Amino acid sequence: MSTPLRVVHYVNQFFGGIGGEEKANLQVEVREGPVGPARALQQILGDNGLVIATIICGDNYFSENREEAVEAVTKIFNEINPDMVIAGPAFDAGRYGLACGEVCQVAQNVGISAVTGMHPENPG
C-alpha cells in the first residue's frame, strides 16, 4: 500500500465553524486534522489521503492584512510540508475566493500542488 497523500485544507471563519461576519477579522490559525467541510473531504479521500491540518482565517483579515496572512500561511506550509493544499470551495464569495486563490498561489510558490473551486464569476 502506498503512503496516503498529506493534505491541508484552507477554509474561512464560517466554514471553520467559528462564526460569520462578526468573526471575519480572525487571524490565520491552524488546527490539527480535518475541521468543518474537511471532514467530508477526509471521507472522500479514504485511504488515499489524510487531512493533516485545517487552516482557518477570517475573510476580512486575509483581505486587509494580505502580507501577514501570506507570511503565516507560508510558515505553516513550510512547517507541515503537505503534499497538497485544497482551498475552499469559495462559491461566489468574493473575499473568500481571493483568499483561496492566494493560498493556492502560496502553496505553488513553495512547491506544493494546490486546487480551489469557486463560481466562475468569483473575483478570486
ZIRA-V132544 format. One record per residue. N is the residue number from 1. RES is the residue in three letters. SS is DSSP state (h for helix, s for strand, l for the rest). PSI is psi in whole degrees, 0 to 359 (999 if undefined). Layout:
BEGIN
n=N res=RES ss=SS psi=PSI
n=N res=RES ss=SS psi=PSI
END
This chain:
BEGIN
n=1 res=MET ss=l psi=136
n=2 res=SER ss=l psi=162
n=3 res=THR ss=l psi=133
n=4 res=PRO ss=l psi=147
n=5 res=LEU ss=s psi=132
n=6 res=ARG ss=s psi=115
n=7 res=VAL ss=s psi=139
n=8 res=VAL ss=s psi=135
n=9 res=HIS ss=s psi=134
n=10 res=TYR ss=s psi=130
n=11 res=VAL ss=s psi=163
n=12 res=ASN ss=s psi=182
n=13 res=GLN ss=l psi=327
n=14 res=PHE ss=l psi=307
n=15 res=PHE ss=l psi=342
n=16 res=GLY ss=l psi=358
n=17 res=GLY ss=l psi=21
n=18 res=ILE ss=l psi=324
n=19 res=GLY ss=l psi=180
n=20 res=GLY ss=l psi=222
n=21 res=GLU ss=h psi=330
n=22 res=GLU ss=h psi=345
n=23 res=LYS ss=h psi=16
n=24 res=ALA ss=l psi=353
n=25 res=ASN ss=l psi=12
n=26 res=LEU ss=l psi=129
n=27 res=GLN ss=l psi=167
n=28 res=VAL ss=l psi=130
n=29 res=GLU ss=s psi=157
n=30 res=VAL ss=s psi=138
n=31 res=ARG ss=s psi=140
n=32 res=GLU ss=s psi=137
n=33 res=GLY ss=l psi=187
n=34 res=PRO ss=l psi=137
n=35 res=VAL ss=l psi=142
n=36 res=GLY ss=l psi=230
n=37 res=PRO ss=l psi=347
n=38 res=ALA ss=h psi=339
n=39 res=ARG ss=h psi=319
n=40 res=ALA ss=h psi=321
n=41 res=LEU ss=h psi=318
n=42 res=GLN ss=h psi=319
n=43 res=GLN ss=h psi=318
n=44 res=ILE ss=h psi=319
n=45 res=LEU ss=h psi=328
n=46 res=GLY ss=h psi=226
n=47 res=ASP ss=h psi=353
n=48 res=ASN ss=h psi=345
n=49 res=GLY ss=s psi=160
n=50 res=LEU ss=s psi=120
n=51 res=VAL ss=s psi=103
n=52 res=ILE ss=s psi=338
n=53 res=ALA ss=s psi=156
n=54 res=THR ss=s psi=126
n=55 res=ILE ss=s psi=132
n=56 res=ILE ss=s psi=137
n=57 res=CYS ss=s psi=144
n=58 res=GLY ss=l psi=142
n=59 res=ASP ss=h psi=314
n=60 res=ASN ss=h psi=316
n=61 res=TYR ss=h psi=313
n=62 res=PHE ss=h psi=316
n=63 res=SER ss=h psi=329
n=64 res=GLU ss=h psi=344
n=65 res=ASN ss=l psi=48
n=66 res=ARG ss=h psi=311
n=67 res=GLU ss=h psi=313
n=68 res=GLU ss=h psi=320
n=69 res=ALA ss=h psi=315
n=70 res=VAL ss=h psi=318
n=71 res=GLU ss=h psi=316
n=72 res=ALA ss=h psi=317
n=73 res=VAL ss=h psi=318
n=74 res=THR ss=h psi=315
n=75 res=LYS ss=h psi=317
n=76 res=ILE ss=h psi=314
n=77 res=PHE ss=h psi=318
n=78 res=ASN ss=h psi=326
n=79 res=GLU ss=h psi=317
n=80 res=ILE ss=h psi=326
n=81 res=ASN ss=l psi=60
n=82 res=PRO ss=l psi=166
n=83 res=ASP ss=l psi=333
n=84 res=MET ss=s psi=150
n=85 res=VAL ss=s psi=133
n=86 res=ILE ss=s psi=126
n=87 res=ALA ss=s psi=130
n=88 res=GLY ss=s psi=213
n=89 res=PRO ss=s psi=150
n=90 res=ALA ss=s psi=357
n=91 res=PHE ss=s psi=237
n=92 res=ASP ss=l psi=19
n=93 res=ALA ss=l psi=108
n=94 res=GLY ss=h psi=306
n=95 res=ARG ss=h psi=319
n=96 res=TYR ss=h psi=317
n=97 res=GLY ss=h psi=317
n=98 res=LEU ss=h psi=319
n=99 res=ALA ss=h psi=316
n=100 res=CYS ss=h psi=316
n=101 res=GLY ss=h psi=319
n=102 res=GLU ss=h psi=318
n=103 res=VAL ss=h psi=318
n=104 res=CYS ss=h psi=321
n=105 res=GLN ss=h psi=317
n=106 res=VAL ss=h psi=313
n=107 res=ALA ss=h psi=312
n=108 res=GLN ss=h psi=326
n=109 res=ASN ss=h psi=332
n=110 res=VAL ss=l psi=15
n=111 res=GLY ss=l psi=23
n=112 res=ILE ss=l psi=133
n=113 res=SER ss=s psi=143
n=114 res=ALA ss=s psi=151
n=115 res=VAL ss=s psi=148
n=116 res=THR ss=s psi=169
n=117 res=GLY ss=s psi=144
n=118 res=MET ss=s psi=170
n=119 res=HIS ss=l psi=143
n=120 res=PRO ss=l psi=334
n=121 res=GLU ss=l psi=3
n=122 res=ASN ss=l psi=135
n=123 res=PRO ss=l psi=342
n=124 res=GLY ss=l psi=999
END
